[in-house]
């Protein structure tokens, strides 16, 4: 009976212990990502040659989608690669700009929907080495630069849509029918109803052929030839099936510590984090890691005529807002065909870096706010030696010289300006705390107050 009891106990506990171990493994894998909070997205490919223009016309929402939007035939589109010669590409300069801006990781488009691989691939000649006069793999120097500066590197890979390699899927992007809805699950539903190719060569093979001959081999190349890969960022699972997804999921075993997003194939392949696009959730996502991907202007891939640049203030406040909800911010740069960042992007990165240099502690390794909504700004928190540290990012300084913070009844250990260490006086007030801010010169982006209180919130 004793042996039977032990056997039954083992049988009962085994799945619980396995779940606990998987949960622990997941937490360890996500730790660096949750601490990073800020990363750079890079949308770069041969579409930068067109820069959003086709046959003398500006293609609305062209950028990296220009082949699809303008319905450019495969043979014609491939000719543009012969003009793609980024002789000014400097991976070291790119990564240093990201680091100086306060970013902790980079995700670059290894292959976007046009099927053009930014690396040497044995699975398709439609790649940076074989199809361009540049003739070199651009990912290899980026890997080296990221190692030099201590930046994590991830790859975006379009696993389903591929408009050049036969058999790849194609979603018809029609602006008038609501493609820009920020709900990515609705985008998936939309693409199912609006798929279609425009060149017969695109359907000369089946999607199963494409998955087996191009997608799976190329993902293997990415996960085998570049050392540790931090993130695999899937996108638009148009016409994906669980069978196709399982083949790609299996390749991830090459990199056991890799982090993936939720766009491989919904709902059975949720990945490690969800991906709100171009919008910030109204509140924290309970039980979910999330990453907001967003452009600096209005486009992902470079367009020569897109001058709708967001201000440094807006972008930093976005970062603060996202961190206050426990999320990450993946901010995009669309390099030019010559390999340089648009000057506006360079200036924005410098501006963000200046703020982050003084106030980065309010972002890195923080958790979501424990406080009720704040009318004057946002809050992030850390826990330290049994106490709680709150970072109060003030967007709008209240008149009267006093900042009131609801929801704090704990004893105050210390209160100071994060940027210069200036001590601030506090006093209990009603359901919260008053902080004296008289005489403070406000930061036009956000003034950060570091408040340490006893115990937890």
N, C-alpha and C positions, 0 to 999 in steps of 0.2 A: 504493500500500500504506500509505503514511504517513497519508493522509487516512482510509483505511478503519480503520486502527488507532485514530486519534483518534475517529472516529465510534463504534467499538465501545466504546472507553473511556468516552466520554460516555454512551452507552446504559447501560453497566454502573454508572457512578457516579451517574447521575441519581436513581434511587430511594434510594440511600444518602444523598445530599445532602439530598433532600426529607425523609427520615425525621429526619435530624439537625436540620434547620431546624424541623420540627414539634416535636421534643423541646425545642429551645431556646425556641420560642414558648410551649410549655406551661409550662416552668420559670419563664419571666418572668411569665406570667399568674398562676401560683400563688404567687409570691414573697410578696406581701402577706398572703395567706391563711395560708401556712406560718409567717410571723412573728407573726401575730395570736394564734393559739392559743386565744383565749377570745372567745366571742360570745354574744349574747342571742337566743333564740328567743321570738317573741311569738305566742301563739295567741289571736286576738281576733276575734269575730264576733257576729252577732245571737243565737247560742246562749247568750251570756253573760246574756241576759235571763232565760232559764229557770234558769240557774245550777245545772243538774243535776237540777232538779225538774220533774215533769210530773203534772198533775192530783193534786197533793197527795202524790205519791210521790217518793222519792229514786231516781233511775235509776242503777243501778250502771254505772260506766264511761260515764256520760252525757256531760257536758261537751260538747265539739264534736261528739260522735257521738250526741247525744240524739235527733235526728230519726230516725236509723236504729234506734237501740236501742229506742225507744218506738213505732216505726212510725207516726209522726205524718203524717197526710195533708198533701199539698203546700199546699192552700188554707188549712188550719188553721195550719201552721207559718209561712206567710208573714204571718199576722196578728201574730206576735210582733215582727216588724220594726217595726211601728207603735209599739212601746214602746221601741225602741232609740234612745235620745237621750243620747249620752255628753257632756253639757254640761260635765263636769269634765275632759275630755280635754285634756291639755297635752303636746304632742309634745316641747317643749323640756325639760320636767321628766323625761319618759321617757328621752330620750337622755342627759341629764346624769346620771341615775342609772346608766345603763349605763356611761358613761365613768368615773364615780367608782368603779364596781365593778371597773374594770380591763378592761372589755370593749372590743374593737376593731371589732366589726361587729354588725349587727342583721339578723335575718331575720324578717319579719312575714308572717302569713297574708293574702295579698292575696285569695285565695279558697280556702276549705276545701271539704270534701266536700259540705256542704249547698248549695253553688253560689252562696252570697251573696258578691258582690264588694264589697270594702271601698273601692272607688273608683268614679268615674263611668265607666260603660261604655255604649257604643252597641250592644253585642251582646246585652245583657239588661237589662231594667228591674229585675231582682232585684239591686239594688246600693244602696250606702250613700246615694247622693244621691237616687235616685228612690223608694226604698221605706221611708225612715225620716223621722221628724220632724226629725232633725238636719240632713239635707239637704246635707251637705258631704262632700267627699272627705277621708278621714283620712290618706291617704298623702302628699298634697302638703305639709302642715306637717311630717311626719316627715322627708321629703327635706330640707327647709330646715334642720331641727334637726341632722340628721346632717352636713350640710355645715358648719354652725356649729361643731360639736364635733369634726370630723375623724373621724367614724365612717362606716365603709362600710355601705351598705344593700342588702339583698337581699330578694327576694320569694319566698314559698312560693306555689305554685299547684297545686291539685288538677286535674291534666289529664284524668283518666279518670273518677273518681267525681264525680258531680254529681246530687244527689237532687232538685233543683228544676227545673233546665233540662232539658226532655224530651230523651231519648236518652242522657243521661249514665249511666255504669255505677253499680251499687250492690253493695257487698259486704255480706253478712250477717254482722255481728259477733256471734259466739256465744261467750261467755266459757268455757263448759264444754268447748269443743272446742279449747282451746289457742291462742286468738288472741294471747295475750300472750307467746308464744315470742319471745325476743329476736332470733332469726335472721330478718332481714328477707326473705331469699330464701324461707324457709318460709312467711312471711306471704303472699308472692305466690302460692305454690302453694295455700295455704289459700283465698285469695279466689277463685281460679279455680273451686274446688269448692263455694263457698258464696255465689253471687251471686243476686240477686233483688230485684225491686221490690215495693212494697206498695200503690202507688197507680197505677191504670191510666194516669193522665196522664203518668207518668214514661216510659212506653213509646210515647207518641204519635208520637215520631220515632225514627229510627235513631241509633245511636252515630256513624255517619258524618256524619249531619246535625249532631249536637252538636259534633263535632270541627271541622267546617267553619264552622258558624254561631256558635259560642260560644267554644270553647277557643282556636282559632287567632287569631280576632280579639282576644280579651282579652289573650292573651300579646303580641300586637302592640301593644296599647294600653300595657301595662306597660313594654315595652321602647322605646316611642316618646315617652311623655309625662312621664317622670320623670328625665330625664338619665341619667347613668351608673348602671347597675344592677350591683352587684358579684356577686350570686349569684342563680340561678334554682333554687329548691328544689322539685323534683317530688315527688309522693307517690302511693303505692299504684296501680300501673299495672293496675288491674282491667280485664280485657277489652281491653287495649291490643294493637294489632297493629303490626308494623313499618311498615306504610303510614301509620297514624295518627301514630306516633312521628316518622316522617320529616317530616311536615308541620309538626310542632311544632319539631323540630330545625332546620328551615330558617329559622324565624323568628329564631333566635338570631344569625343573621348581622347583625341590627340592632345587636347589641352584641358586637363581635368579642372583647372582653376578658372576657366574662362567664364565670363559673365555674358548673358544674352538678353535681348529685349523680348517683347511680346508679339513681334510681327512675323514669326516664322509661319505659323498656321494656327489661327484661333478656332475653337477655344482649347484644344487639347495640348497645345504647346505654349504655355503662358510665359516661359522664360523667367528671368529674375527681376525684371522691372517693367513698368508700363510707361508709355511714351506720349503724353500730351504734346500736340504739335501746334506751335504758334499761339498757345494760350496757356495761362496759369490757372490751375484749379482754384475754385473758390475757397477750398479748405483742404486740410491734410487728408490723404487717402488712407483710411484705416487699414492697417495690416499690409500695406503695399509700398514697396519702394517705387518712386517715380522719377522720371527725368524729363524736363521740359526742353524740347529742341526748338530753337527759334533763330530767325535771321536777324542780321543787323539792319538790313534795309527791307526790301520786299521780296527778295529772291534768294534761292539757294546757290545755284550755279551762276557764274558771272554774267551780268548783262550790262552793256556799256551805257544804257540809258536809265538805269534804275538809280535815282538819286534820293529815294525816300529813306534817308538814314535816321535811325533812332539816336537820341542823345545819350551821352555817357550817363547822365543822371537817370534816364529811363531804364537803361540796361542794368546799372548797378542796383537800382531799386527793385527791378525784376529779380535779380539774384537774391537780394535780401528777402523779398516776399516768398520766393520759392524755398529758401533755406528755413524760413520761419514755419513752413508747412512740412518740413522734413524731406524735401526733394533736392534734386540736382538740376543744374542749368547747363545745357549743352548749346553754346552760342556759335553760330555759323560764320565762316569766312568763305567767300567764293573767289579763289585766285584767278588771275588773268591767264591767258594762254602762254604768256612769256614766263610764267612762274612767279610773278610778284603778286603781293596782296594789293588790292585797291588802297590808295592812300587814305581814304576815309576810314577803312578798317584799321589801318595802322594807328591812326590818331585815336580812334575809339579804344583800342587795346591799351594804348599808353595811358589814356584817361582813367580807364578802369583799374589799371595797375597802380596808379598813384593812390587811389582810394584804398585798394586792397592792401597795399604795403603798410598802411597805418591801421587798418581796421579788419584785416583778414581773420583775426581770432573770433570775430563775430559770425564768421561763415564756416570755417573749417572745423570738422569734427563736432559740429553742433547738432542738437536735436530740435524738434519742432517746439513751438511756444507752448508753455503750460498756462498762459494767461488768456483771459477773454479778449475779444477783438479790441484793438487799440486805434483810436481815432487819429492819433498823431504819427503812427509809424508801425514798426514790426518788432518782434522779439524772437531771439533764439536762446537756447540754453545749453549748458554743460553741467555735469555733476563732478564734484571734486572733493575728495576726502570727507564725504558725507554731507557736504554743503552743495548748494545750487548757485551757479553763476548765470546770471541773465545778461544778455546783450540787448540793450534797448536802442534800436536804430530809429532816431527821430527824424522824420521827413519834414514835419511842420512844427516848429517851435511854438509852444503856447505863449500867449502874451501874459505878462504879469510876473514872470520870473520863476514860475513853479511848474514842474511836470508832475502830474498825478498819475500813478500807476495802480489800477484796480487789481485786486486779487492777491495782494502780498501782505501777509500778517506776520511773516517770519522776522526774527531779529536780524538786523543788518550787520554784516561783518565789515564790508568795505563798499565804497561807491566812488567811482572816478570816471573821467573821460578816457576812453580807450586810446585815442590818438596821442595824447600828451601826458597822461597820468594825473592830471589835475584832480584833486580830491573835491568831492561834492557833499554837501550836507543833506541829510534826510530826516524825515519825521513821520510818525504814524499819522494817518488821516482817514477817518471813516473806515471803509472797507479795503483800504490800501495804503499807499505810501506816497508822500510828497518828496520830490527831489528839487533842491534849489538849483536853478540854472541861470540865475542872474549874472550878467557879466560874461557869459559864454558867447564867443563868436561862432555862430552856427556854420556847419559845413553845408554848402549848397546841395550836396548829394544826399548825405545822411550823417547826422551827428550821433556817434555811438557812445552810450554810457554803459560801463561795466559795473554791474551790481551783484555783489555776493551776499547771500543770505544763509542763515543756518538751516540745516535740514533739507528736506526735499519739498518740492511743489508738485 
